[in-house]
Amino acid sequence: MAPDKLTRAALAVREALAAQHGELLESVRRRARAGVDAEEVLQRALERALARSDQVRDPDRAAAWVGRVVRNVLLDELRKKHDVVLPVDDLELSSVERDGIDCWCVLVQAERLKPDYALILKRVVVDGMAVTDVAAELGVTPGNAMVRLHRARKALRDRLKEHCGTTSARSCSECGCGERGCCPRS
């Protein structure tokens, strides 16, 4: 990146951090669960964003880039906890132990996706593997693995919308699967 563009990107990141600080903190607080310090997560995210501001390709989109950095740091922290269920909107599945699931349908419907999609969701989301590592495991390029992951998340959202009428793990529990017996706990 050219020096003037690098400076512009770093400045854009700093401006986005200052302008969005309160909004970002509130977003982290809404998504964080017990045992996760929202302010600490945000501080780590801000440090990461500042340290990596040279990665911003388009300074005009720095605010969106900062939001992704914050979200990724929060997801990393939540994955460490293994006792947390993340919202389906972020398409994070429960821990490997499958304890405390808000919506069992998420796991069942994920397992009913085509095998390539189910596998990449399991490896990246449940097992917490990096997409590049999953790509190497599958013998595909990282770009192809990202496309598969994107398509798998969309397929899961679509399947949940059709099956449960929602893509939110919190409202999915009212879908009646228990009475219908369509999503048995395995």
C-alpha positions in Angstrom: 0.0 0.0 0.0 1.3 3.5 -0.8 2.4 5.5 2.2 -0.3 8.2 1.7 -2.9 5.5 1.4 -1.5 3.8 4.5 -1.7 7.0 6.4 -5.3 7.6 5.1 -6.3 4.0 6.1 -4.8 4.4 9.6 -6.5 7.7 10.0 -9.8 6.3 8.8 -9.6 3.4 11.3 -8.9 5.8 14.2 -11.8 8.0 13.2 -14.1 5.0 12.9 -13.0 3.7 16.3 -13.7 7.1 17.9 -17.0 7.6 16.2 -18.3 4.1 16.9 -16.8 3.4 20.3 -20.1 3.5 22.2 -22.0 1.6 19.5 -19.3 -1.1 19.3 -19.3 -1.5 23.1 -23.1 -1.9 23.2 -22.9 -4.4 20.4 -20.3 -6.5 22.3 -22.3 -6.3 25.5 -25.5 -7.5 23.7 -23.6 -10.5 22.2 -21.3 -11.3 25.1 -22.3 -13.9 27.7 -21.5 -14.5 31.3 -17.7 -14.6 31.9 -16.9 -12.4 29.0 -15.8 -8.8 29.8 -17.2 -6.6 27.0 -14.9 -3.8 27.7 -11.8 -6.1 27.6 -13.0 -7.6 24.3 -13.5 -4.2 22.8 -10.1 -3.0 24.0 -8.4 -6.1 22.4 -10.4 -5.4 19.2 -9.3 -1.8 19.2 -5.7 -2.7 19.6 -6.0 -5.3 16.8 -7.7 -2.8 14.5 -5.0 -0.2 15.1 -2.2 -2.6 14.7 -3.6 -4.0 11.4 -5.0 -0.7 9.9 -2.6 -1.3 7.0 -4.9 -4.1 5.9 -7.7 -1.7 5.1 -8.0 -1.7 1.4 -10.6 1.1 1.1 -10.3 3.8 3.8 -13.9 4.8 3.0 -15.0 1.4 4.4 -12.9 1.6 7.5 -16.0 1.6 9.8 -17.3 -1.7 8.4 -13.8 -3.2 8.6 -13.5 -2.1 12.3 -16.9 -3.7 13.0 -15.7 -7.0 11.5 -12.5 -6.9 13.7 -14.6 -6.3 16.8 -17.0 -9.1 15.9 -14.1 -11.5 15.2 -12.4 -10.8 18.5 -15.7 -11.4 20.3 -16.3 -14.6 18.5 -12.7 -15.8 19.3 -13.4 -15.0 23.0 -16.8 -16.8 22.9 -15.2 -19.9 21.2 -12.7 -20.1 24.1 -15.6 -20.4 26.5 -17.2 -23.6 25.0 -20.2 -23.1 27.2 -21.7 -20.5 25.1 -24.3 -20.7 22.4 -23.9 -17.9 19.8 -26.9 -16.5 17.9 -27.8 -18.2 14.7 -27.7 -14.8 13.1 -24.0 -15.0 13.4 -24.3 -18.7 12.4 -22.3 -19.9 15.2 -23.3 -23.4 16.4 -23.0 -24.5 20.0 -20.0 -26.1 21.6 -18.9 -29.6 20.7 -20.5 -30.9 23.9 -23.9 -29.4 22.7 -24.8 -28.2 26.2 -27.1 -25.2 26.8 -28.5 -25.1 23.2 -31.1 -22.4 22.7 -32.3 -24.1 19.5 -31.6 -27.8 18.9 -32.9 -27.3 15.4 -29.7 -25.4 14.5 -27.5 -28.5 15.0 -30.0 -30.9 13.4 -30.6 -28.7 10.4 -26.9 -28.1 10.0 -26.3 -31.8 9.9 -29.0 -32.2 7.2 -27.2 -29.8 4.9 -25.3 -31.3 2.0 -22.2 -33.0 3.4 -19.7 -30.4 2.1 -21.6 -27.7 3.9 -22.2 -29.6 7.1 -18.5 -30.5 7.3 -17.2 -27.0 6.8 -19.6 -25.6 9.3 -18.6 -28.2 11.8 -14.8 -27.7 11.3 -14.9 -23.9 11.3 -17.7 -23.1 13.7 -17.9 -25.9 16.1 -14.3 -27.1 16.1 -13.0 -23.5 15.8 -10.5 -24.3 13.0 -9.1 -21.6 10.8 -10.6 -21.5 7.3 -7.1 -21.9 5.8 -6.5 -25.1 7.9 -9.9 -26.5 6.8 -9.0 -25.6 3.2 -5.8 -27.6 3.4 -7.6 -30.5 5.1 -10.2 -30.5 2.2 -7.6 -30.0 -0.5 -9.1 -26.8 -1.8 -7.9 -23.2 -1.9 -8.7 -20.9 1.0 -10.9 -18.8 -1.3 -12.9 -21.9 -2.3 -13.2 -22.8 1.4 -14.5 -19.3 2.2 -17.1 -19.6 -0.6 -18.2 -23.0 0.7 -18.5 -21.5 4.3 -20.5 -18.6 3.0 -22.8 -20.8 1.0 -23.2 -23.2 4.0 -24.2 -20.4 6.3 -26.7 -19.1 3.8 -28.1 -22.7 3.3 -28.4 -23.0 7.1 -30.2 -19.7 7.4 -32.6 -20.7 4.6 -33.2 -24.1 6.1 -33.9 -22.6 9.5 -36.2 -19.9 8.0 -38.2 -22.7 6.2 -38.2 -25.1 9.1 -38.6 -22.8 12.1 -39.8 -19.6 10.5 -36.8 -17.7 11.9 -33.1 -17.5 11.8 -32.8 -16.4 15.5 -31.8 -19.1 18.0 -33.8 -17.3 20.7 -37.1 -17.5 18.9 -36.5 -20.8 17.2 -37.3 -22.7 20.4 -41.0 -21.8 19.8 -41.1 -23.7 16.5 -42.7 -26.8 18.0 -40.0 -29.4 17.1 -40.4 -31.0 20.4 -44.0 -31.8 19.8 -43.4 -32.7 16.1 -40.4 -34.8 17.0 -38.6 -33.6 13.8 -35.4 -32.5 15.5 -34.5 -35.3 18.0 -31.6 -34.8 20.3 -28.9 -37.2 19.3 
